[in-house]
Amino acid sequence: NYWMSAEEAKKYGLIDEVYEKRA
């Protein structure tokens, strides 16, 4: 997978569970 910053992930709606937990 392409790991991007949380802000970028939010922009593209690619938030994974990992990001959700880290947020």
N, C-alpha and C positions, 0 to 999 in steps of 0.2 A: 504493500500500500504506500501511497505517497503521504508522508507525514508532514503536515503543515502546521502553522501556528493556530492556536484556538480561534483567533480573530478571523483568519482566512477560512478555517473550517466552518465557522458560523456563517460567513459570507456565502459559501457554497452549499451550506446545509449538509456538511459531511461530518457532523459531530458524531464521534463514536462514543461508546460507553466510557472509554478511557478518558476522553476529554470531559465528558459529563462529570466524572468523579473528580478529575483534577481541577475543574472550574471552581 
